[in-house]
Amino acid sequence: MRRGSLAALAFAVSAGVVAALLTGTATAANDPDAAKSNSRWLATKLKPDGTLENPNGGTLPDHGLMIDVLFAMYASGDGAKAEPIVKFLDDQGHATDYFTWDGFIPGAGFDNVIVGGATAKTLVAAEVSGRNPRNFDGYDLVAETQGAIMRGGPDKGRVSDYTKKPDITGDVINNANMFGQSLGVIGLAAVGENDQLAIDKLVSQQCSEGYFRVMFAYIPTTETGDHVTPDGHKISTCDEGKPLDLSPTDGDATGIALSAMLAAKKAGAAGLDTPIAKAVAWLKANQTPGGGWGGGVGTEAPNTNSTGLILQGLAEAGGSDAAVDKGVRYLKSAQANAAADSGNKLAGDLGAIAYNPASYESARASGISGLDTWIRASAQASLGLSQVGFSALAKGGGQPPTSSVSETPTTPTTTSSSETGSPTSTPTSTTSEPVPSTTTTTTTTTTTTTTTTSVTPTPGTSSSPSASPPAPSTVTVTSAPPAAKPDQPAPKTPAPKSPKTPKPKKTVTPRASTGARVPPPTAISTPVALPGTAPAASRLGAYLTNRLVGGDHVEVTEDGKTYVDYDATADLVLALRALDEQPDTVARASKFLLTPEAVQAYAHGAPYEQAGASYAEPLAKLVLVAEFAKADVAGQLRADLVKLRDADGKFTDVGSFADADETVERHAWAVLATAADPGPAVELLLSRQCSDGTFPKHLDTAQCGSGDLGATAAAVTALAARPHTDAAPSTKRPDGWTERRVSAFVSAVGALGVRPTGEGMVTGEAGEPDVALSATVAAARQIAGLDASGTARSLGKLVQADGGFVKGSVAASDGKTDFPTSLAAAQGVAGRSWLTAADSPLSPAIRLPLSETNVADAVSGTQLQAAAAQPAQPTWLLWGLVGLAGILLAAAIALIFLLRRFIKTKGATP
């Protein structure tokens, strides 16, 4: 009897172990209660109709983030709380707004443009919620996802963005990435429809180390066949992309790809054991000591978004209990809970999960700041607490369904792409849409690595190449920017006139990508290589050229989505003008910017804006690019810009994406573009000068004691400019200038001379060189007639091996170059402004020092101020001169004393 009992017990234990291995459920480490608490909090953030407002504005809600929340709720066993989301997407017919372009301009036929990644994500959402995936919002999402998988051509096997109208195939860009690829594999596996082409394409994006890259990328090839583009490019494998820096590590992509391979294997796919094992090993090896994981480029630091997604896959794979336990502890260290937070600022937000533990600790004292970031982090992190694999979740099994990659970015600042003009969650291929600006910059910054994008083909056709940069964030699929959607469901058939997806943003940083999609060029440029001994300007010019996609425009990736960055493209054109490098690149990029599609997207927000929308800064930059290129369109662009100027000289944007952040730099661009007739714009600028000669960052600052150095440099450039003439700049008050303008200019230039060191560099608080600000100041001083060669020499010493610049100190950056910083450095490396470059449509009207000293009382201090603008003399020299003067004075006194004695002696002689 005891033997029988023991045998039964042993059998039960063995069966339990086997079952655990088969299901991949890590019951030892998951925390259903913490996941449920999170779902309760998320439910309070939904509007009554189940929507979440897009943080970047617009009419459409954030569909991608809504689906992420749906995944989290079903994974925690609280699927009923997600019912409003399901009803909104399916019953009310709004899913089409997400996975087609119909939401941009309803009823215009854009429902024939399919966003592959968003389609796959919607398929998984239908499965998770128990709805019919073959009739969701009137669509057979299984068939639509299968249709998005290219059956031939360069994109064979890739879940792609494409149009069902072959005649406009070239107008749709294929932004598909690994998130959409993975979700497509998961969604089809759940209905027993494994697609081997899609699985093979997925596995090809795994590098030999075990990680997956996030973006597909094209490389040149001598191969021949259906997989090669007409100009000799093919989609590279992950390992093939490494020599060209096209395959950065990405924790998010690896986590979601692991979930996809597990789903496909459970649905009967063979040959996945090795890639699964390699992915698991890489993830375990790259867990941080604190238990968390980071994402990809831009989100490398550990965060709850990436950690939740990765834990979901590891828990399902099994065999990683220690890593999973450690990861769960990391997630819970960032979650508001009753035991620790009932008496502080988080008492009303129990269950919410912060982007990282530090953000949680801060919120305990000050409350939640940046609600959108918390919602995104909570939705994706919750998957690591529930630990229901995507395979089980999509089949409605396990506990509640599991979550998916969320559109929530792994970075706290990023938002998810929705059809409104913002990049909220967005996994895979997605049409470009407006991205929130900031940046970074670039980055900026962002990190704005460029990539190439490809035209998406209709099923069975080939698509153009596209190399895309690593996506800094995590997941999700979503389509494009804002456009209102009527209450009734959208039609399900017409053929669209393909829109170019714009991003109506107007900042100069890479992160502030403003751009709509326009067809890429037919050829992809070959990387420019220069020896390390080449001049700094040449190396930087090659670096900037190599960051262009297709040789003619900059792209930026956020939240797994890629956007054309028109601002950065325009800045790059002017940077190369200043460097006097890469003339072919300048010509190509200028031509790209001045196409009607690009102008409408960049300066007028087409097709998302209503008629009449116009943005001042984009128009101003386009005017200058056009005048440099001697393009006829310059006149019309300037006329559109002048229409935005009011009687007080202020330029006011028109449209839903109007730039409310009216900076002095933005105003300066508009003044430069209208230099022939600036109207009252110059007087408005003068009225904003601070008492110390600088200018404030924002134009609405009426009075200030001290301003911003970058804004001051921009103001100096704008004040000095006149339409191009061969005449030399005047050393007297220029014709037409008021005494006030001369005085303001001189004092502003003097203020610029305060910060640079003897080597022409502006430094930060810690003494590190500020490359971008140093270059900006140097360019403005050069316009004023002062020497900027010191800055050029100093910056030349900081150029890295690839021709770019690091952001901050070299040690802190590990030598990794930053595109936005490198772009901003150009004028400093050149030792001159683009305004004084060859073929410039403008030239300086004035040159310091002035030769006249009595430009009325207003300029009585001109010479002194001009002198102040010169680089400060070294301290040792000043003290040396003082000492020398003292010695000479003492010698003179001694000589006088001796002479007097001599005279007295002589007089006493008989």
PyMOL commands that set and color helices and strands:
alter all, ss='L'
color gray80, all
select helices_A, chain A and resi 2-23+32-45+63-75+79-91+96-99+110-112+116-128+141-147+166-171+178-190+196-203+238-244+251-266+273-285+304-317+321-332+338-341+347-349+357-366+371-386+390-394+536-546+566-579+583-593+596-604+616-628+634-642+664-673+681-686+709-720+739-752+771-783+789-796+810-813+819-830+834-836+857-859+862-868+875-908
alter helices_A, ss='H'
color red, helices_A
select strands_A, chain A and resi 113-114+162-163+173-174+218-220+233-235+417-418+422-423+454-455+555-558+561-564+721-723+842-844
alter strands_A, ss='S'
color yellow, strands_A
deselect
rebuild
show_as cartoon
